[in-house]
Amino acid sequence: MKWIMTAVLAVGALCSLGAQAPATPMGVDWKSLSAEILERYRALVQLDTTAGHETRAVDYLRKALETEGIPTQTFALDPNRANLVARLKGNGTRRPLLILAHTDVVGVQREKWPVDPFGAVTKDGYIWGRGSKDDKPVLAANLMTMLMLKRLGVKLDRDVIFLAESGEEADVTGVGINFMVREHFAEIDAEFAMTEGGGATIENGRVSRVNIGTAEKLPARVRLVATGTAGHGSAPRLDNALIHLSAAVEKVGRWQTPMRLNDTTRSYFDGLAKNSSPELSAIYKALLDPKSAAGAQAYLREHSPGEYSMLRTSVVPTMLKAGVGANVIPSEAEATLDIRALPDEVIDRFYEEMAKVIGDPAVKIVPLPQSRPPSPASRLDTEMYSRMAQVAKGMYPGAAVLPSMSTGASDQAQLRAKGIQSYGIGPASTESEGLNYPPHGDVERLAEASLYPFVEYVWRVVMETAAQKQ
């Protein structure tokens, strides 16, 4: 499951990606476009768009689009956290396609970075910077797609809408997708949407797998609050809140919630069973057989926590809070649990089951406000999914193309809840890159050679889905 590749080998592998892609329709010269793609991507990474500064990206995008005759609209609940919408009109025979990306990035600890985190430094074949993976590649690809559609005068059967939205990472006041869905949904209403939430895996120098995101888990966090009697630390008490809380955290932390596959995850693991090494294929096949699933789950729990999480609603203790002094028994102690629920989970029933697992009346479950609505998985039988899979197979012959469910959360939840079939994408990387330089990590970077085919992929999907057929 885990393998190691040096940086030099990783870059070499990525450099071979372009050779997998045949020529693109309409005479797009990707080699000549590479300088502009890199320039615009780096310009976006160089913008510090941490929470409260997203309008910096909107200003850049507005100028880039309007300079080439593409009108834009800006919608802002907070003037520093604006959202931008641009639309290229089609003939209306089909409903619109929405391509979106969030402009905000998570914060940085500058002392952890070997380079300026907002310098977009090119070094060792990589572009280094906060947002270089999350979500500036999608933002740059969407921008380039809009510019090329306009420059080439592409005739469209459906409108193509570009949304650059704020606050995906931190939207406690609802400035981003929640604001757009609630107040300006008519501006982004579409049949299909495409944004972050998928990706591609590179093995032995080639893309071996393309994941198209079709579902995601729902954050349903809670606090466990234990209460007891305060007292002197020299006199042990049976109702010590910390003891009760510790026992509860131990129980839920080791609780193996029921495995439950949906259409996306069943297709995903079935595809892995058919396209993995013999050793891993055996594990994935065992997972799909009720008689042998327990052993396969145990393997994934130890060796692939992300895939293990795809099987079930997960419960992970993440924060503890208690006490005012080393010699004081606290009257209250609390723990925060990061619960990621399957799309069809009835969360109140899940909380009831968790209370049974804890089995202690001194510990209460206090749900935290949910930032995203429950949303169904997107369908696998749509034109959009078919086009995305078709383009991936054309660009990366021999690669397995699989639907996938994100264990994280994105603004696709709000779109799916409104009935928009939404699908996730992402640039290719090696497994070692994903482990060592992940989104939100101390240091974030993207291989330059991975950027160009990703932009081309977005362009091809939009062309296949929205352009008039000759």
N, C-alpha and C positions, 0 to 999 in steps of 0.2 A: 504493500500500500504506500509506503514511504520510500522515496529514493532521493538521492542527492546529486545535484549537478552544479558544477562550478559556474561562476558568473560568465567566464569566457565561453563555455560550452552553451550556456543558456542564450547568450547573445547570438552565437553562431546558429543555434537552432531557429531563433526568431528570424534571422536574416534570410532563411530559406523559405519563409512563408509566401513571399511574393511569387515564387516559382510555381506555387500550387494554384494560382488564380489565372484563368484564361482571360483573353481580352474582353473588355466591357462594351455593351451596346452604346450607340450614339457617339463613339469615337472619343471617349474620355481618355485623355493622356495622363495617367496617374503619375508617371514619372515626373512630368512637368509640374504637376500640382503638389508634389511632395513638399516643396519649399514653403508654399502658402499654408498647407495643412500644418506643418511644424510651427510656422510663425504664429498662426492663430491659436493653436493649442498652447504654445508656450506663453503667449500673451494672456490667456485665460488663467493658466496656472500661476502666473506672476501676480495676479490680483489676489490680495488678501480678502477673501469673501467669507471669513468666519461670521458667525451669527451677528447680525446688525450691520453688515457691510455688503450685502448682496447687490445693492443698487450699482456698485462699481462694475459688476459684470453686465448688468442691464444696460448701462451707459455704453460699454464697449460693443455689445451686440447690436444695440439700436443703430449706432453709427455704421457698423459693418453692413447691416441689412439695408438701411435707408440710403446709403451711398450708392447702392446698386439698384435702387428703385423698388425695394420691398417695404411696404408700409408696416409700421409696428404700432402696437398699443401698449401702454403701461398701466398696470393696476396695482395699487399699493394701499394696504391697510396702515403700514408704517413706511414713510418715505425713504427710509434707509434700507428697506427690505422689499423692494419692488419686484413685481413679476412682469415679464414681457411676453406678448403674443404677437406672432406674425403669421399671415395667412396668404398662401398662393391659391388662387381660385381655380377650380376645375369646372367641368361642364355640368356638374350636378347629377350625373346619371348614377353615381354611387355616393354613399355617405362619406364624410371626411376621414382622413387618417391623421392622428395626433402623434407627433414625435416630441418628446419632452425630456428635459434633464434639469436637475436641481443645480443651482448656482452656489449654494453655501457649502462650506467644508468644516470639518471638525477642527478644534484648536490644536496648537502645537506646543511641545516643550522644546524650545530652540536648542537647549544644551544637548539634546539627543541627536541632533542632525549634524552630519559632517559637512553639509552645505547649507546655504540660505534656503529655508523651507518655502519661500516665495520667490526664489530666484529662477525656477525652471532650468536649473543647471543641467547641461548635457555632459555626461561623464560616463565612461566605460560602456557606451552604447545605450544608456538610459537617460530619460528625463526625470530628474529628481524634483519632488515638490509636493506639498500638501494639495490634495485634490487631483494628483496626477493619475490616480485610478478612480477616485470617487469624488466627483462625477464629471471631471473636465473632459475626458475622452468622449463621452456621449454628447456633452455640450458642444464640443468642437465638431464632431461628426454631423450633428444636426445642423449646425451653422453652415458647414461646407455643403451639405445636401441642399439647403435652401438656396444658397448662392449659385450652385451649379444648375439647379432647376430653372432659375431665372435667367442665367447667362445663356443656357442652351435653348431657352424658349420651349421647354417641354410642355406639351399639351396633356392636360390631366383630366381623368374621368371623375376624380374626387378632389376636394380641397385638401391641401396639405397644410396642417397647422403646426407651428413650432411654439412650444411653451417653454420658457426658461423661468423656473419657479424657485422661490426662496424657501428657507426654513425646513427643508426635508430633514436635516440633522437635528435641528433644535427649533421647534415651532410651538412652544407652550402658549403663545398668544394667538395662534392660528393665522399667521401672515401669508402662508404659502398655499399649498393645494387645498387646504380646508377653506380658505378665503375664496379661492377661485371657484371651487365647486359650489360653495354656498351663495356667492354674490354674482359670479360671472360665468356660470356654467355654459351658457349659450355660446360663449366665445371659444370654448374648448370641446364642446360636445362632438363626439366622433363615434364611428363604428368600431375602429381599432385604435390601439395606442401601442407605442414601442418606446421603452426607456431602459434604465439599468435593471439588473436582476438576473442576468444570464452570464455567459462567458464561454471561453474555449480553453481546452487543455492541450499543451504541447508535450509530446513524448518522443524521444529519439529524433528530434529535429523536425517533426511534422505535427500538425494539428490532428490529434487522435479522437477528440470528442468536442462537440459543440452543444452546449446546454442552452435551451430556449426556456426562459422562465415563464411558467404558466400558473404558478400558485405561490403563496407565501404564508408563513405562519403569523398569527395575530399576537402582538404583545398583550398580555393580560396579567400584569404584575400585581403583587400583593405584599402587604406587610404582615408578618406574624408578630403579634403583640402579646407578651406574657406578663402577667401581673402577680404580685405577691406582697409580702410585708417587708418594709425596710427595717434594717437593724444593723447592729454592730458586727463587723466581720469576724469577731472572735467567737460568736455564738451561732453555730450552724442552724439553718432553718429548713424545714421540709418544703416550705412554699417559696424558696429562693427562685425568683423570676428567671435568673440566668440558667439555673439547672433545667427548669421546664422548657425554656426556649432552646437550649442546647439539644435536648432530647428530640424536640420537634424538628429542628433543622437536620439532625442526623436522619430522622425517619424520612422526611421528604427528599433529602439529598440523595438517598439511596433507593428511593421508590422507583421501580421500573413500571411506568405507566403502560397501559395496553398498547401494543403495536396495532396500527390501523393504516392500511394503504388506501390511497385514492387513485383516480385514473392517472394523474400525473406521476406519482411515485411508483405505481405498479409498472407503468411504461418505462420509467427511468431505470429501475432495478432490473427489469426484464432486458432492457437494452444493454446494461452493463454485463449481465450474464452472458450475452451473446458476443460481446466485443472486448472482453478483458482477457488477461492472461489465464491460463488453465487453472491456476491456484485461486485467483480471485473469482473467476467464473463459477467455480464450485461453491464458493461462499455465497454469491448472489443467488445461485440456483437454490441453495439450501434455504435462503431467506424466504423464498417464494413458496416453499413447501411447509405446511403447518407442522409436519412431523419433525422437521430439522431446523425450524426457524429459530428456536431458542439459542442454539449454539452459534448460528450466524450473527444473531443480535449481540451476543456476548463478545464476539470478535470485533464487530463494528464499534461497540461501546469503548473498547480499549484502543483500537487502532484507527478508527475513523469517526470521531465524535459528531462531525457534521452530518454524515450519512445516517448515523444512529439517531440523530435528532429528527431527521426527515421521517422517521417511522412512527412518531408519537408526539403527543403534547409533552413538552419537556419542562422540567422544574429545576432551576439552578439557584442556590443561595448565593447572593452577591454582596450583601452589606449587613453589618452588625452594629448595633448601637445599644449601650447600657452603661450604667454606673457613673458615679461622680468622684469616687475615691477608692483607693486600694483597701481601705478598712470599712467600707460601707456596703452592705447588702442592698442592691437596688430594688425598688418597688416595681420597676417596670423595665423590660428589655424587649428589643425588637430586632427583627431580621427582615431584609428585603429579599423577595424571591422574584427572579426574572422568569416568568412563565411565558412560553411561546406555544400558543395553541394551534392545533390543526384547523384548517379552514372551516370544517363542519362541527367543531367542538361546541357543545352547549356549555358555556363557561360556568354558569351557576351550578349546574350538576357536577362539574369538575371540582369546584370549590367544596361542594358537599362531600365528595369522595375523598378529597384531601383532608378534610376535617376528621373523617373516619380513620384515615391513616395516622394522623397525629394522635387522636384518641385522648386528648387532654383538655378538659374544660377551662384550664387556666391559660390556654393559648387561643387567642382569637385571630381569625383571618380577616384582614381589612383590605379590600380591593382598592387599588390605586386608580385614578382616572385613566381611561383608555384614550390614547392619542389617535387611534385609527379604528375605523369601523370593521366589523366582520365582513368578509368578502369571499364569494365563491371563486373557485379556480376557473381560469379561462379555458375555453373549450379547445380540444385538439383537432376538431373537424372544420375549422374555419379556413377561409381563403388566406387570411393573414398568416396563420401558423404554417399552412402549406407552402406559401411563398418563402417564408423565412427558412424553412427546412430545405426547400429547393435551392435557394441561393447558397446556403451553407454547403450542401453536397456538391454544388458546382465549383465553389471556390476551394473546397478541401476534399478532394476525391478520397474515398476510403474512410473518412471520419464518421464516427457514429454521431447521429443527430438525435438528441433526446430532450423530451420535456423535463423540466426540473422544478422543484419547489424550494424556494429560498427559506432558510431557517431564520433569516433576519426579517426586516420589514422595510417597505418602501411606500412611496406615494401611489403605487399602483392599487393599493387597497381601496383608496377613495374612488378611483376610477372604476374598478371592478364592481364596487358597491352601487355605482350608478349605471351599471349595465354595459360599460365599455369593455370589450374583450382586449385585455392588455397583456403584453408579452415583454420579457426581459432579455437584454443583450449585454455584452461586455467584450472587451478585447482579450486576446489570447495571452496566456502566460504558462510558464512551467509550474509544476507543483511546488518546487522549492521557492520560486518567486512568491507564490501565494502564501506560503508559510512564513517566509522571512521578511517580506515587504508588503504586508496586506493593507487594504484600506483601513484607516483609523489607527494604523500602527505607529510606532515611534518614528519610523522613517518610511516614506511612501515613494515608489518610483515605478515607471512604466518603460519597458524596452521600446526605443524609438521604432524599431522594425515591426513592432506589434501595432503601432498606431495606424499606419497607412492601410493595411488590409481591413482594419476595423472600419475606417471611414468608408472604404469601398463597399464593405458589406452593408452598411446602413444605406448608402446610395442605391445599391442594387435592390434591396428590399423595397425601398420607397418606389423606385421605378417599376418594379414588378407589381406592386400593389396599387399604385395610384396613376401611373401613366396610361394614356390612351393606347389601346392595342391597335396596331396597324392592320 
